[in-house]
């Protein structure tokens, strides 16, 4: 079995960073692999038998039936990333939110507390600048900045190449701070074990209904900036109900990156995730 | 604007299949798009048209098949049709515990023109 991606190929490739040094001797096509871990409903998006069918109508045209997920390639790379994280025992967490919810500040706080027990890495996704990566490095984690330019999300391939450069140690934590955007990143599996959506109390309590995909595909929701609750109209009960209606399995933790409220609970959630994923 | 990246993926899939079949042109692409897929169809069409200009997929017909949503109610142990993400079970009024259909965004089929038929 291929040790990198788990496919049936018995190539001579070694376990390692996805793609690293494997490229030349690992050239079989993973484009349409079958991903059991992907988000959303389970679909067999590439049916080999169906794929071979097709009609040839002698007018020079041929119909090729595919039924292939448009993101099949991304999902295949994400699966390889996940297998790498599994084998290296790296707890990979994808952090998603609108811009300005406090992702970086939460990470700064978390790194300060986590770094004594585990090595922490961060992949920073922003359209421009390496301001966030600088902040993260100051907080004590090794960071790599991805600038997407006009791109609105990170994809599995960007994460794959960032991981190659980071080369994370065993039993570490890798946070991916996605581009601030509550829409596009929800479609892209990066190979993470857990997805965390962050919202702040300065946003509306109807966010889960307006942007359901992000809440639906997340494991945890951090409700940040709780220190501002006395001054804003955020309706906590309503928000929790909306979020649970969209995703009944979603866990929620109220935090304030500023005062430190709830950060201990968030830290505990991370430790539990590490146990659950054997990382 | 992930529609642009999605259009690029469609081109890669169609291009790969066209190459495998010695095609000289892709004249039709049929996409299945669930109503919860989160893709702005008009933006996706424009992106695909823009990216395929002057290529073997130039002016390819883009057929979009919309797929309705289907939720599962664990209270009633039944599936129900959904037209909106906030639709609830028609029997008990609960939100679906699972969305079973509506997220799809797939290339269903393509139509290619073969080299040997061109001559």
Interface residues (C-beta under 8 A of the other chain):
Chain A: X31 X40 X41 X43 X45 X54 X58 X59 X60 X61 X62 X63 X64 X65 X66 X67 X68 X69 X70 X71 X72 X73 X74 X150 X151 X152 X153 X155 X183 X184 X186 X187 X188 X209 X212 X213 X216 X245 X246 X248
Chain B: X1 X2 X5 X6 X9 X10 X12 X13 X16 X17 X21 X23 X27 X31 X32 X36 X38 X85 X86 X95 X97 X98 X99 X100 X101 X103 X104 X105 X106 X107 X108 X109 X110 X111 X112 X113 X114 X117 X118
